[in-house]
Amino acid sequence: MPANLTPQYRAAEAKFKAAHSPEERRVALEEMLATIPKHKGTEKMQAELKRRMARLRHEEEARTSKHGHAIKVEAEGAAQVVLVGPPNCGKSSLLAVLTHAEPAIADYPFTTTRPQPGMMAFEDVSIQLVDLPPIASQHMDPWLPGLVRGADLALLMVDPTSPELPEDVEVVRERLAAAHAPLVGELPEDTDPRDNPIVTLMVVTKADLAREEDLKVLEELYASVYPILRISIATHAGLEGLKVALWRRLQLVRVYSKPPGKPADKSAPFVLPHGHTVSDFAERVHREIAEKLQFARVWGGKLEGQRVARDFELRDRDVVELHA
């Protein structure tokens, strides 16, 4: 069967031949694989392109190992949440639908080769989502566990239609655990001091395409380990519920500052960990105010400007007036 290669493929091939750096070659190979006609006549060509991409990844890993290079994503917004999972589980598609980021999305493995951040709006705060390269038995970027360890939360993405399930999910869990970044449903009381467990939500994508019995089997396997949410990126089903669950799982509270005698400023809340106090909030506002703080007044819940002490524990959406 003839290949019938398209002009777009030929243009990408020309870019590959003219490339001078590994990054340029990788981008050209991705374009070639995305634009090559998918039929029996190109199966060997597709396999060769994938082999070339695998060699490039191996060379990148070797350089990373040799030079000790690390990749870092500066945290922004209220929290940083990493998206982890096996190949083609829907990480990049979720990032695209929840943020303004434009990650590469394709139906072949390892489309994502670098961390891709995006900002997700949730009510009056922004949360940073970071799409990470997939994890498989034959490949995990050496810098990836470091990014996972540094995040506030992880979303373990699962495709219920994958023929590799649950082995592909177990590979992700095992490889991250071996790299001292175990994905946990709850933070354990006792843990290996070398480990940095990260609280995780399991997100089941493509729920609209999966059979109900397959979804139930998946939930039976992991419901005792992680909270599980079903979503459909195609229909947007479950996305709002995912945002709410993610916020609750982060265990953060929003606090609004109210200068004495003036209205509360609700345009940009201060975000604090659950359990923090008026004193902690004052420290975030200004160190000098915290040092001179005498008391505060709080509006929220059943409180209507009640005077409270420095150690009063704040709740989500409290309005606080500090008196120094």
Residue, then its C-alpha position, 0 to 999 in steps of 0.5 A: m500500500p503506498a504511503n501517500l505522504t501529505p505536504q504537511y508531513r513532507a514539511a515536517e520531514a524537511k524541518f527534521k533534516a535541517a534541525h541543528s539541536p535535539e530540541e528541534r529534532r524532537v519537535a520535528l519528529e512530533e510533527m511528522l508523527a502527528t501528520i503522517p497518514k495512519h494506515k497499513g502502508t505507513e506502519k513501519m514508518q510510524a514505528e521508526l519515528k517512534r524509535r527515533m523519539a525514544r532514542l532522543r529521550h534516552e539521549e536527553e536522560a543521559r545528558t540530564s544524568k551526566h550534568g545533574h540538570a533539574i527542571k523546575v516550575e515556579a509555583e504560582g497562584a494558591a497552590q501547585v497541582v501536578l497531573v501524573g499518569p501513564p501515556n494517553c490518559g488525558k492529562s494534556s486534554l484536561l489541562a487544556v480544558l481547565t486552563h488557557a494553556e495550549p499543550a500538545i495533544a495527540d493520539y500517540p504516546f509521549t506527546t508531552t515531553r516537558p512540564q506544561p503549567g497553566m492557571m485554573a480559575f476556581e471562584d476567586v482564586s487561581i490554582q496552578l496545574v502542571d501537566l507532566p510527561p507520562i510515566a511508563s515501565q520503559h521511561m520516566d524522566p529523571w527530573l519528574p519525581g522532584l517536581v511531584r515531591g514539590a507539589d501541593l497535590a497530585l491528580l493521578m489520571v486514569d483512562p478506563t478504556s485502556p487495555e493496559l489497565p490496571e498495570d499502567v496505573e500500577v507502574v506509575r505508582e510503583r515508579l514514583a514510590a521507588a523515587h521517594a514520591p509516593l502517591v497517597g490518599e491520606l498523609p501517613e502518620d509514619t513514613d520513611p524519612r526519605d519519602n515525601p508522600i503527596v496527597t492524591l486524587m484519582v481522576v477517571t477520564k473518558a467516563d462517557l466512553a467506558r462501560e459501567e462495569d469497567l468503571k465499577v471494577l476500577e473503583e473497587l480496586y482503588a476506592s480504598v486508596y484514593p478519592i475517585l472522580r469520574i469526568s469526561i473532557a469531551t462533554h465536560a461532565g464532572l469538571e466543576g465537581l473536580k474543581v471543588a474536590l481539588w480545592r477541598r483536598l488542598q485544605l486551604v482557606r480564603v481570608y479577606s482583609k478589611p481595613p478598620g472603617k472601610p469595606a472588605d477587599k474581596s478582590a484578592p483573598f489571602v490563601l492560608p493552610h487550614g488551621h492557621t490563625v489570626s496571628d498567621f494572617a497578620e504575618r502575611v499582611h505585614r510583619e510590623i502589623a503582626e508584631k503590634l497586633q492586639f486583637a481582630r474582628v471577624w465576620g463569617g459564619k455566625l460571627e458578625g464583627q466579633r472580637v477575637a484573640r490572636d490564636f483564633e483559627l480562621r475559616d474559609r471566606d472569613v473577613v478579618e479586621l486587624h487592630a494593632 
